Amino acid sequence: MSVDVSSKVIKIVADHLGIVEAKVTDDSSFIELNLEYARAWAAVDRALKEALIDVNDLDRDEGVFYVNFSQEDEKGFFGRIFSGPSFNGEFKILVKEIDEKTCRVTINAEKEEAKNYERELLSQINQSLS
């Protein structure tokens, strides 16, 4: 994995997918897959299952997964046992075709307080893709 600090671009090579490129900027975050749409959709679907992210609904024609994502604070052993998740939000994961062989995965939070967790969700998907 190489990191270009000046532009905050992270590149990951995944042999089974081709090149997966995750870009994080102040304005947006996305994963770019060098795959045609059907394969990109299937790859994201598998990544969500592998990451144990709950899919509430999906619309393949529109390229949207509707998911719940929970994030726990570091609370130590007993804190994790006796408390629930610190954050639980609803998100749209969008898979959009850029051209015949490239698709882009982005995250949109349903509520404003969930916006801070978009990059964490994208990171979980990215880890499961590679």
C-alpha positions as CSV (number, residue, x, y, z in Angstrom):
1,M,0.0,0.0,0.0
2,S,1.4,3.4,-0.9
3,V,0.2,6.7,0.5
4,D,0.7,10.0,-1.2
5,V,0.4,12.4,1.7
6,S,0.1,15.6,-0.3
7,S,-3.1,14.6,-2.0
8,K,-4.3,12.0,0.5
9,V,-4.7,9.3,-2.1
10,I,-4.5,5.7,-1.0
11,K,-3.9,3.0,-3.6
12,I,-4.4,-0.7,-3.0
13,V,-3.8,-3.5,-5.5
14,A,-6.3,-6.4,-5.3
15,D,-5.3,-9.2,-7.7
16,H,-8.8,-10.7,-7.9
17,L,-10.4,-7.3,-8.8
18,G,-7.8,-5.4,-10.7
19,I,-6.8,-2.1,-9.2
20,V,-8.9,-0.7,-6.4
21,E,-8.2,2.9,-5.6
22,A,-9.6,4.6,-2.6
23,K,-9.4,8.4,-2.6
24,V,-10.0,10.6,0.4
25,T,-10.0,14.4,0.1
26,D,-11.6,17.1,2.2
27,D,-14.5,17.3,-0.2
28,S,-15.2,13.6,-0.9
29,S,-14.3,10.0,-0.4
30,F,-14.7,7.1,-2.8
31,I,-13.4,3.8,-4.0
32,E,-12.8,3.4,-7.7
33,L,-13.1,-0.2,-9.1
34,N,-11.6,-1.1,-12.5
35,L,-14.6,-3.4,-13.1
36,E,-17.6,-3.4,-15.3
37,Y,-20.9,-2.6,-13.4
38,A,-22.1,-6.2,-12.8
39,R,-18.8,-7.3,-11.3
40,A,-18.4,-4.1,-9.2
41,W,-22.0,-4.5,-7.8
42,A,-21.2,-8.2,-6.9
43,A,-17.8,-7.2,-5.3
44,V,-19.4,-4.5,-3.1
45,D,-22.2,-6.9,-2.2
46,R,-19.6,-9.5,-1.1
47,A,-17.6,-6.9,0.8
48,L,-20.7,-5.8,2.8
49,K,-21.4,-9.4,3.7
50,E,-17.7,-10.0,4.7
51,A,-17.7,-6.8,6.8
52,L,-20.9,-7.9,8.5
53,I,-22.6,-4.6,7.5
54,D,-26.4,-5.0,7.6
55,V,-28.1,-4.3,4.2
56,N,-31.7,-3.2,4.8
57,D,-32.6,-2.9,1.1
58,L,-31.0,-2.6,-2.3
59,D,-31.8,-1.5,-5.8
60,R,-29.3,-2.9,-8.4
61,D,-30.8,-0.9,-11.2
62,E,-30.2,2.4,-9.3
63,G,-26.9,1.1,-7.9
64,V,-27.9,1.7,-4.2
65,F,-27.4,-0.4,-1.1
66,Y,-29.3,0.9,2.0
67,V,-27.4,-0.1,5.1
68,N,-27.1,0.2,8.8
69,F,-23.7,0.8,10.2
70,S,-22.7,0.7,13.9
71,Q,-19.5,2.1,15.4
72,E,-18.4,1.4,19.0
73,D,-16.2,3.7,21.1
74,E,-13.2,2.1,22.7
75,K,-14.5,1.4,26.2
76,G,-12.5,-1.5,27.5
77,F,-13.6,-5.0,28.2
78,F,-16.5,-4.3,30.6
79,G,-17.7,-1.2,28.7
80,R,-18.2,-3.3,25.6
81,I,-20.1,-5.9,27.5
82,F,-22.5,-3.6,29.3
83,S,-23.2,-1.0,26.6
84,G,-24.6,-1.0,23.1
85,P,-23.1,0.6,20.0
86,S,-22.0,4.3,20.4
87,F,-23.3,5.1,16.9
88,N,-25.8,3.5,14.7
89,G,-26.8,5.2,11.4
90,E,-28.4,4.6,8.0
91,F,-26.4,5.1,4.9
92,K,-26.7,4.8,1.1
93,I,-23.8,3.1,-0.6
94,L,-23.9,4.1,-4.3
95,V,-22.2,2.1,-7.1
96,K,-22.1,4.2,-10.2
97,E,-20.7,3.4,-13.6
98,I,-18.0,5.9,-14.7
99,D,-17.3,4.1,-18.0
100,E,-17.6,0.6,-19.4
101,K,-14.8,-0.7,-17.2
102,T,-14.8,1.6,-14.2
103,C,-17.2,2.1,-11.3
104,R,-17.1,4.4,-8.3
105,V,-18.4,3.6,-4.8
106,T,-19.5,6.5,-2.6
107,I,-21.3,6.7,0.7
108,N,-24.1,9.1,1.7
109,A,-25.4,9.4,5.2
110,E,-29.1,9.7,5.7
111,K,-28.8,12.1,8.7
112,E,-26.4,14.9,9.4
113,E,-24.9,13.3,12.6
114,A,-23.9,10.3,10.6
115,K,-21.8,12.3,8.1
116,N,-18.7,11.8,10.4
117,Y,-18.9,8.0,9.9
118,E,-19.0,7.9,6.1
119,R,-15.2,7.5,5.8
120,E,-15.2,4.8,8.4
121,L,-17.9,2.8,6.5
122,L,-16.0,3.4,3.2
123,S,-12.8,2.1,4.9
124,Q,-14.6,-1.1,6.1
125,I,-15.8,-1.8,2.6
126,N,-12.3,-1.0,1.1
127,Q,-10.7,-3.5,3.6
128,S,-13.2,-6.2,2.6
129,L,-12.6,-5.6,-1.1
130,S,-8.8,-6.1,-0.9
